[in-house]
């Protein structure tokens, strides 16, 4: 549950994008319909969310 808790800290829609992409293996087009964004915006948010998640994990002394 630790990782899910840290992903939850990202807030919406980043949480949904990360879960849909890496847990459910959905494409940016599929996720875009779920979060009402363009596929390009989903890809951009996903990249930024991963950077934020990395920083959150590093604060917990988890290195990626």
N, C-alpha and C positions, 0 to 999 in steps of 0.2 A: 504493500500500500504506500510505501515511501515515495516511489516514483510518481504514482498517480496524484498524491498530495502535492508534489512539486509541480506537476503539470497543471493542476488546478490553480496554483498560484498565478499562472499566466493570465487567468481571466478569459472572458469570452471576447471575440470568437476564437482566439488562439488555442484555447483548450480543445474546442471542438475540432478545429483543423488538425491539430497534432494527433488526436485520438483517431479521427477518421482516416488520416493518411497512414499512420504507422501501426495502428491496431487492426483497423478494418481494411487496410490496403486499398483505399479508394483513390481514384484519380482526382486531379485538381478540378476537372469538369464536374465530376460527381459531387465533390465537396462544395463547389460553387453554388450548386442548387440548394444545398442544405443551409448554407450560411448567407445566401442572397448576395453574393459577390461575383465578380468575374473570375474566370480561372487564373488570369494573370495576377489579380489582387490576392487570390488564395496562395499562389506560389510565393509572392512577396511576403505576405504575413507569415507563412510557414517558415521561411528563411529567418525572418526577424525573431519569430517565436523560438526557434531552435537556439539562436544566440542568447536570448533571454534565459531559456531553460539551462543552458550551459553555465551562465553566470550564477543562477540560483543553485545549481548542483555544486559548483565550486565553493560557494559560501558554506555548503554543508560538507565540505572537504571530499567531495566526489569528483574525480578528475575524468574527463572524457577524452 
